[in-house]
Every structure is written in C-alpha cells, then in structure tokens.
Amino acid sequence: MERKSHIDTFGAVALIAFALNLAFNQVVIKVTAGGFSPVFAAGLRSAGAIAVLLLWMYLRGVSLRIMPAARPWAILSGLLFAFEFICLFTALDLTTVSRSSVIFYSMPLWLALASQVLLPEERLTWFKSAGLALAMGGVVIALADRSGGQVSWAGDLLALAAALSWGGIALLVRVTPLAHVPPEQQLMSQVAVSAPILLLLAPLFGPLLREVAPIHIAGMAFQILAVASFGFLGWFWLMKRYPTNSVASFSFLSPVASVLMGWILLDERIAPSIWIALGMVAAGITLINRRPRF
C-alpha cells in the first residue's frame, strides 16, 4: 500500500465521513443506553462485530492468524479497546453527548504529544503546531460552558480516559509490529479480546437490561455494522495510508458534529460558543493538513 505524505482529496472525504459517522454514533450510544446498560452494550457490540468480521474475512480470504511478533501487541490493543469503551459508554450514560464528545475527541492532542517521542518522522511543524493548538482551543471553548444539561466530573474524567486509550491504540498501530498486520486482523484482535472482558464485567455495573425497545435494538445494529465493524476497518486503513497526526486531526470534526446532532436529535442545549469552536476547529484542521511547499 502506497504511504501518503499528506491528506489528499480521497483521504479528506473519507475522514470527514468517518468523523460524521462517529459523531452520530455518540447519539446512538446515548439512546441505546435506554435499553442496555453501558458496559453490556459495549460487550454486545464487540461480540456482534466478531460475527461480521468473521464473514468479511472469509469472503475476502483474510487469515485469522496474526504474525507471532504482533500477538502480544494485539492483546494489549484489545485490552485498551475494552477499557476505552467501558469509559466512553459509561461517560455517555452520565453526561451529555456534547460534553463527552469534546473531551473524547481531544485524542489528537495526546497522540501528537506522544508522536514527538515515538514517531520522529511525523514531528509537528510550526504550522501544524499552531493548527493543533487552535483546534484544541476550539474544543476547550466548547467544553468551558458547564451550564445546563447533565454535568458530571466523573463523566468528564471517563471521557478523557477513553481518549487516552484511543490514542494508545493509534500509537500501537504505528510503532509496533501491528503496523504490518492487515486492518481486519487488527480489528478482530480488538473485538475478540474485548468482547468476553466487557460481557463478564457488565454485571458489576448494574442490571444488564433496562427498557429494551426496537429503537435500542436498531441502535445496537448500527453500532455493530457502521462503527465496530466497517467503520473501524476504514479507520485502520486510513491510519496505514496517511500520516498519523493528520488522520487524527480530523476527529476534531466529530465533537462539533456531535454537539449539533445532540441539539437536533436529543434537544440538548447548544451555546453560541459552539459556533466559535467550529470556526477554530476548521481553521486548525486547515493548518494541520497544510501541504508542504517543497
């Protein structure tokens, strides 16, 4: 696979679509929590993704056997995946979509900081550093408004822990032998490791079922197919094709879209500061993905 030095038109379109998909997923997780407890829902999602990926890999002739050097890292990736979604699903049960999203999608900041040590070929230029700071500033402005709706420090901290776990997975994909593992195998290792862990831990977080209705079942199907299976497959493919920091930077679109979707679909309050954040995020992404002149 040809490795790109910058985001091209196809990459930009694919990353925007993925960011919007993740944004809508925040709303879906929030709604689905009305029928399934958060950790149980995360476990069901991983279990469902196993079935989808087995069929996908069989049809495409992708082996289930991961190269020996990558196996320990695949297990670690699965453990991080389980921890990430314990935190994220619980955070969305405690607070609003807008609050959890702006914190969760701070992941590119932590990834960029770690990349300075672990990925020297992707060091930030002054333009990219300014863009990252500008985009992060937009997220901070969106987060600063703590009035109205569900406000929970526990939810905020869990969303931050989920962001750090996501950044850890992104780094494993680049700096360990997982970089040479097909996206299907990477994702299969994550859902296969996380599913039993999440399902076994779920009873510790309260009753597994709440008031299950067709909308909750439809939400679970969306998460399995559009996010945990084909959505993450696309993300892994993009991570292998484009620079890590540039791919991660597009996730700043998701909190803005999540806030708008929370407002439209869940009637969450939206403040004028969100529009300011949107402009800062857009400008930041432009700087981060500024193509070198030479």
N, C-alpha and C positions, 0 to 999 in steps of 0.2 A: 504494500500500500504506500502510495506517494505521500510523504510528510510535507505539509504546507508550512510556510514561514509566517503566514498571516491569514486572516479570515477572508475568504473570497465570497462572491455573491451566493453561491450554493450554501456555504457554511453559515452565512448570516441568516438566510431564510430558514435553514434547518434549526439553528439555535433559537431564533425567535419563536418558531413553532413549538420547540421543546419547552421554552420558558413559559409560554402561554399554557401549555399542557400541564406543567407543574403548578402554575398559578390556579388553574381551575381545580386541580387535584386537592389543593388546600381546602377549598369549599366542599368538595366531595367528602374528604375525611371528616370535616366538621359535621356534615349532615349524616354520614354513615354512623357516627358515634351515637346517634339516637337509637340505633338498633343493636349495635355491637360495642362491647367495652373496647377501649382504645388498643390495648396490647393484644387482645384476642383478634381484633380486626387486622392488626398488622401481621399476626401469625397466619390468619386465613389468606391474606393477600400473598404472602410468600409461598404458602402451600399451593395456592391456585397457580402461581407463576411457575412452579416446578412442572406442573402438568402441561402448561402451554409451551414451555421451553423444551421439554422432552419431545413433544410433537414437532416443534420447529427444527430442532437439531436433527431429528430422524429424517425429516423431509429434505434437509439441506446437506445431509451426510457429515455433520459435525460430530466428532468423537466426544464422549463424556470424559475421557481420560486426560487429566491435566499433567503436563510435564512435571517430573519429580521435584525439580528445583523450585517450582512455583507453588507446590501444595501447601507448605506452611503459611505462605503469604495469602493463599486463597482462603484458608481457615481464618486467619486474622481479619481479612476483609469481610468475611461472613459475620464474625463477632462484632465488628464495627457497624455493620449493616443492621444487625439486631439491636444494638444499643442506640443507634441513630433513630430508629423508628419507634422504639419504646419511648424515647424522649419526645419525638415530634408528635406522635399520635396523642400522648398524654398532654403535651403543651396545648394542642388544639382543643382538647377537652376542657382545659382550664381557662383559656383566654380566647380572644377574637382571632379571626383569620388574619386581619391586618397586622396585629401586634406580633403574632408568632412568625408571620411571613417575613417581615422586615428584619427580624433577628436571625431567622434561619438562613436567609439568603445573604447574610454577611459573610458566608463561607469564602468568597473570593479574596477577602481581605486576609484571612488567616492562611489561605493557600498561597497567596502572593508573598507573605512574610516568610513562610516555610520554604518557598521556592528559592529565596535568596541564598539559602544554605545548601539545599539539596538539588536544585536544578540551575546551576550557574549559567547554562546556555540560554536561560529564559529570564535573566535579570531584568528588572524594570528600568526603562529609560526615564528621563525626566518627564517626558510627555505622558508615559503610561502611569508613572507615579502620581502625577497631577490628576490624571483621569480617575485613578482608583480612589484618591482622596476626595475628589469631587463627588463621585458616585456614592462613596461611603457616607459623605456628608449629607447627601440627599436621604439616605436611609436613616441616618441619625435624626434628621429633622422630622421624618415621618414617625419615628419612634418616640420623640420627645413629648408629643401630646398624649398625656395619660388620663384625659378626661373622658368619661362616658364609656359604656360597654363593660365587658369583662376586663378587669385589670388584675393581673396576678404575677407577682415576682417569681413564684415557683414556675409558672408557665414560661416566663421570660428566660429563666436560667435553663430550663429544659430545652427550649428552642435553641439557645446558644450551644448547649452540649451537643445537640443534633447537628448544628452547623460545623462544629469542630470534628465530629465523627465523619461527616460527609467530606470535609477537606482531607482527612486522613485516608479515606478510600481513594480519593483522586490522586494523592501522592503515591500510594501503593501501586496504582496502575502505571505510574511513570518511572519510579525509582527501584522497583523490584522485578524479579523475573515475570511477574504478572503482565509486564509490558509486552511480552511475547506470546501471551495466551489470547486466543480468539475471544471476542466480546461475549459470545454465547457461553463459553466456559467460565468466564469471569462472573457473569450474572448468575449462572447456575450454581456456582460455588456459594455465592452470597445468599440466595434464597434457600438453598439446600441446608446450609448451616443455620440460618436464622429461623426458618420455619419451626423446627422442633423446639428451639430455645424459647421462642415467643409463645408458642402454644402451651408449653409446660409452665411458663411463668405467668401466663394470663390469669389463672385462678387467684393468684396472690394480689391482683389489682381489683378484685370485686367480682360480682356476677358477670358471667360471660355474655349473656343476652339481656337486652333491655326491652324495648318495644319494637320488635322487628316488623317492618312493613316493606312492601315492594320497592319503595324508593331506596331503602337501605341495601337491599339485595342488588339493585341496579348499580348503586354506588360502588359496591364491592366488585362487581363485574368490571366496571370501568377501571378501578384501581389495578385489577389483575391484568387486564389486557392492554390498556392505554398507557399505564405507568410502569408497573413492576415487571412487565414482560417486554413489550416492544418499545416503550418509552426509554427505559434504561439501556436496552440494546443500542438504541440510537445514540445515547449519550456516550457510552463506551466507545462506539465507533468514532464519534467526533473527537473524543479525547485522544485517540490514537492518531488522528489525521491532522489536527490543528494544535497550535501552542496552548499549553495548559491554562495559562493566565487569561488568554483571550477567550477560550471556551468558558471558563469560569465567570468571566466578566459579564456575560450575557444573562447570568442568573439574577443580576440586579433588575432585569425587566420583570421578573416574577413577583417580587413584593409589591411593585406598583400595580401590576395587573391583578394581583390577589386582593389588594385593598379595593380596587374598583369593582371586582366581582363580589367581594363581601358586601359592598354597599348596594350593588344592584340586586344580587340574588338572596342575601341574608339580611338586608336592611340594616347593616352596620353603619354607624356614623362615620362620615368622611370629612376631614378638616381641610381648610384651604392650604395648609402646609403640604398636603399630599401633591398638589399641583406643582408647588415649588420643588418638591423632591423629584417629581417626574422629570422636570427640566434638567435638574442637576444630574440625574442618572443618565439621561440621554446624552448629555454633553460629556459625561465621564466615559461612557462606552465609546464615543467617537474618538476621544484621546487615547484610550487604551488600545484601540484597534487601528490607530493611525499607521498607515503603511510607510515603511522606511523609504526615504527618497533616494537612497543609494545602498 
